[in-house]
Amino acid sequence: MIAKLVFGAALAAACVLGPASGHAAQASQPPNCAAIAFRPMLSRSGDGPQDAGLYKSRFGRIEVKAVVKDGMARNYFVEINGKPLARIAGPLPTSLAVCAKAKRLAPPASPEPICMGDQITVLIDRSGDERYVLLYVHRAGAWRFCSVGID
């Protein structure tokens, strides 16, 4: 009877401790595909670049900025850790379309000339060697791709 009780306690401890230690090791890596939602900026009085949103984690700082003219936001862009994104030359990897589909966003095709909408989402894809950052806005009932860059 005591042997069964000791075996049961050891089995329960293994079930509880086993997955937790493996989960903690996986949690130290950023996810391969992530989407972070931001709200659009309210009207302000100052013209020029303004902070519209900030997301900070142990993996870095994402800043959504707005170009403001006449007190209204006219265009949004993203900076990572205080630096603008590097432009991408050539075709986009297919992993970006897969990541966008997983987050229910439009596939990255031709970017919108003006990045304005009622919701803002930053999509991050780490499937390959680079970290791709995509900016989306929601306008007229659909998500629209605005820009892409490499961190």
C-alpha positions in Angstrom: 0.0 0.0 0.0 2.8 2.4 0.9 4.7 1.5 -2.3 1.6 2.4 -4.4 1.2 5.7 -2.5 4.9 6.6 -3.1 4.7 5.5 -6.8 1.5 7.7 -7.2 3.2 10.7 -5.6 6.3 10.3 -7.8 4.1 9.9 -10.9 2.1 13.1 -10.0 5.3 15.0 -9.4 6.7 13.9 -12.8 3.5 15.0 -14.5 3.6 18.4 -12.9 7.3 19.1 -13.1 8.0 17.5 -16.5 6.0 19.8 -18.8 6.7 22.9 -16.7 10.5 22.6 -17.2 10.1 22.1 -20.9 7.7 25.0 -21.2 10.0 27.3 -19.4 12.8 26.5 -21.8 10.6 27.3 -24.8 9.3 30.5 -23.2 12.8 32.1 -23.4 12.5 32.3 -27.2 10.3 34.9 -28.9 7.4 33.4 -30.9 8.0 32.9 -34.7 4.8 34.8 -35.5 3.2 37.5 -33.4 0.7 40.2 -33.9 0.5 43.2 -31.6 -2.6 45.5 -31.7 -2.4 49.3 -31.3 -5.1 52.0 -31.2 -4.9 54.9 -33.6 -3.7 58.2 -32.3 -6.1 60.9 -31.2 -5.8 64.3 -32.7 -2.9 66.4 -31.2 -1.8 70.0 -31.6 1.9 69.5 -32.5 2.9 68.8 -36.1 5.7 66.3 -37.1 6.5 62.8 -35.9 4.5 61.8 -32.7 4.4 58.7 -30.6 1.2 56.7 -31.3 1.9 53.5 -29.4 4.6 51.6 -27.5 5.0 47.9 -26.7 8.0 46.8 -24.6 9.1 43.3 -23.8 12.3 41.5 -23.0 12.8 41.0 -26.7 12.7 44.7 -27.6 10.7 47.8 -27.9 8.2 48.4 -30.7 7.1 52.0 -31.3 4.3 53.0 -33.6 4.8 56.6 -34.8 2.5 58.9 -36.6 3.3 61.8 -39.0 1.0 64.6 -37.7 0.0 67.6 -39.8 -2.6 70.2 -38.7 -3.2 68.2 -35.5 -4.3 65.0 -37.3 -2.3 61.8 -37.9 -1.6 61.4 -41.6 0.5 58.3 -41.8 1.9 55.6 -39.4 5.2 53.9 -39.3 7.2 51.6 -37.0 10.5 51.8 -35.2 12.2 49.0 -33.3 14.4 49.9 -30.3 14.4 53.5 -31.4 15.6 52.8 -35.0 13.7 52.8 -38.3 13.3 49.5 -40.0 15.7 48.5 -42.8 14.1 48.4 -46.3 13.8 45.0 -48.0 15.1 44.6 -51.5 13.7 41.7 -53.5 10.7 39.5 -53.0 9.2 38.8 -49.6 9.6 35.3 -48.1 6.5 33.1 -48.2 6.6 32.8 -44.4 5.2 36.3 -44.1 2.0 35.3 -46.0 1.7 32.2 -43.8 2.2 34.3 -40.6 -0.3 37.0 -41.8 -2.9 34.3 -42.6 -2.5 32.7 -39.1 -3.2 36.1 -37.6 -6.2 36.8 -39.9 -4.5 39.6 -41.8 -4.2 40.2 -45.5 -1.2 38.8 -47.2 1.6 41.3 -47.8 1.3 42.4 -51.4 1.6 46.0 -52.6 1.7 48.4 -49.7 -1.0 51.1 -49.2 0.3 54.6 -50.1 -1.3 56.1 -47.0 -1.3 54.1 -43.8 -4.4 55.2 -42.0 -7.2 53.3 -40.3 -9.3 52.7 -37.2 -7.0 49.9 -35.9 -3.3 49.3 -36.2 -1.5 45.9 -36.0 2.2 45.2 -36.1 3.1 41.7 -37.3 6.4 40.1 -36.4 7.8 37.1 -38.3 10.9 35.3 -37.1 10.6 32.1 -39.3 14.0 32.7 -41.0 17.2 34.3 -40.1 15.8 37.8 -40.1 13.1 39.4 -38.0 10.5 40.9 -40.3 8.2 43.6 -39.0 5.0 44.4 -41.0 2.5 47.2 -40.4 -1.2 46.8 -41.0 -4.2 49.1 -40.6 -7.9 48.2 -40.5 -10.0 50.4 -42.8 -13.4 49.9 -44.5 -13.9 46.5 -43.0 -10.6 45.0 -44.1 -6.9 44.8 -43.0 -4.6 46.6 -45.3 -0.8 46.0 -45.6 1.2 49.2 -45.2 4.9 48.5 -44.9 7.5 45.8 -44.2 11.1 46.1 -42.9 13.8 44.1 -41.2 14.9 44.8 -37.7 
